Amino acid sequence: MTGRDQPRPRRPGGRAALVVAAVRRATEELLKEVGYEGLALPEVAARAQVNKTTVYRRWPSKVDLVTDLFLARTAQQDAGRDTGSLVGDLTALLQDVVSNVNSPAARAVFSVLIGGVLDEEARGAREAFWAERFRRGAVIVERAAERGELPRGTDTRLLLEDACSPVYYRLLIIGETVTEEDIALFAQRAAQRAQGRSGDDVRCH
């Protein structure tokens, strides 16, 4: 078999993965340049150098596209990081939240999620976002239970609300920064509250 006859090696992920990566990259670039309101799928396709029907087939609206970008960015962060403690895991989670919320994609997503009356597409985006948040929070609770820091059945949502609410409030509502010292405080406080609630439950029984 000659070199010409030999099959060409496939690129990792294939063409579909390359298209998705190009579209996501183009979306983030355009969000930085024109913001969410100025974002249009044909311009994304042109920037990514793909056919616009390819974009519309996978992402029917810009809500779908931006939400996908944000969730993909979130998924790239290591949800499985085991720091060895509940406080450490919450700290890592909050660091990821701050990093994400400060990105153009996240700002665009949140402009949809908290921007008044939601249509069906936006409601779907909100559900996808919070489902991912709760999934990652559940991993933290499971690890804490295995270490004996929390009982099994601890309310994941309540723990996440305690930890994450101050971050979202600071960044999105009043427009202030969140420091590493803030993150450490929020994580410690949420862990103490969860452990305190668990102790109350035990005493009640």
N, C-alpha and C positions, 0 to 999 in steps of 0.2 A: 504494500500500500504506500503510495507516494504521499508526500506532505500535503499535496493539493487534495488528495482523496480522503485524508483523515478528517473526522468530524471536528468541527470547531467547538471548543469548550464553552459551555453555557455560562453566562454571567450569573453570579450569585443572585437569587431572587427572581431572575427572569425579567422580561420586558415590562410586565405589569408592575413589578416592584419599582423599577426605574421610573416609570410614568408617575406612580404615586409619589415617589420621593421628589420628582421634579415639580409636580403640581403643589405639593406642600411647601416646598422651598419658594416657589413663585408667590404663593399666597402670603407667606410671612413677609417677603420683600415688599409686596404691594400694600400690605397692612401698615407697614412702617411709612410708606410713601403717601398713601391716600386715605388711610383709615378704613374702618368698616363701612361707613356710608358710601365711600367712593369705590369700594371693591366691586368688581363685575366679573362674572365667570369668563366671558370672552377674552378679557384682558389677562386673566390668569392663564388661560390656555395659550395665548400668544406668548406670554413670558416663559411658560414652561416648554414651549415649542411642541405642543401636542394638539391634536384636533379637538375643537371645542365640544364635539359630540361625545368624545371620550370623557371629558370633564362632566358634562351633563348626565351621562349614563351612571357615573359613580356618585356624583354629588349633585343632586337635582337643584339645589339652591345654595346660596352663599352661607346660609345658616348651617347646612349640612357640612359644607367644606370647612368652615372655620371651626366648627365643633370637632370635626375629625382631626384637624390640625392640632387643636388643644389636647384632645385625648391621646393622640399619638405622642405628643411631647411629654405628657404625664406618664405614659407607659414606658418611655425611655428611662425614666428615673427608677431607681432600684427599689421597688416596693417591698422586696424581700430582705432589705438590710436589717440585720439583727444586731443591734448595738449592745445587747446584753441586759437592757433594763427598759421598763415602760417609759420612764422619762426620756431616755435616750432615743427610743423609737418615735415618741411624740415630737421630740426636737427635730429629728430628721424629717419627719412628715411636714412639720411647719416650715422648715427650710425649703422644702420642695414647693409648698404652697406659695411662699413669698416669691420664689424664682419664677413660678408659673404666672402668678398674677401680674408680675412686672413685665411680662412679655406682651408684644403687640397682639398676638393671637388671643391670649387670655383676656386682655382688655376688650377686645372685640366680642368675645364670648359673653363676658359679663355685661356688656352694653345691651346685649340681647336678653340675657337672663333676668336682669333687674330693671329693664327699660320700659316699664309700663305693662299694658295688656299684652299677653303673649298669644301668638297664633299657634296653630297646631305644630308647625315645624319648630318653633322656638320652645314649645313645651317639651317636645321630643328631645331637643338639645339639652334642656335643663335636666330631664330625667336621666339622660346618658351621663351627664357630668356628675350628678350626685350619686348615681349607681357606682361609678368608678371610685369616688371618694369613700363611699361606705365599704366598698370591697377592700380597699387598702386599709381602712380603719379596722375592719374585721380581722385582718392578718395581725395587726398590732395587739388586739385584744386576745386573740388565740395564743400568741407567744407569751403575753403577760400571764395568762391563765396557766400555761405550761410551767412557767417559772414560779408560780404560786403568788404572784403579785396581785392578781385579780381572780375572783371566782368565775367559773364557766357560766355563761349566760349574762355576763355584764352587758349593759345596754351600749352597744357600739355607737349608735347615733348620738346619745347624750354625751358620751365621752368626746366624740368629734366636735359637737357643738361647743362644749366647754373649751376645747383646745383651739379650734379654728375661728370661732366667731370674732375674737379680738383682732385677729389678723385681717380678716375681710373688712371689718369695721374701720380699722386704721387706714388700710390701703384704698378701699373703694368708696367709703362713705365720707370720711373727713380728709382724705388725701394726705395722710401723714406717712412717714417711713416706719418700717419695723426693723429694729436692730436685733443683733444676736442676743443681747441681754433681754430684750422683750420676748424673744422666742423661748429662751430658757425659762423665763418667768411663767409664760403661758403654759408651757409643757408641764412644769412642776405643779402649777396650780390645778390643771386638769387632772393630773395623776392623783393628787391628794384628794380632790373631790370624788373621783371614781372610787378610790380606796375607802374613803369615808362613807360613801353610800353603801359600799359592800359591807362594811362593819356594822352599819345600822341594820341592814337586812339580816345579818347573822344574829344580832341581839334580839331582833323582833321575833325570831323563831325560838 
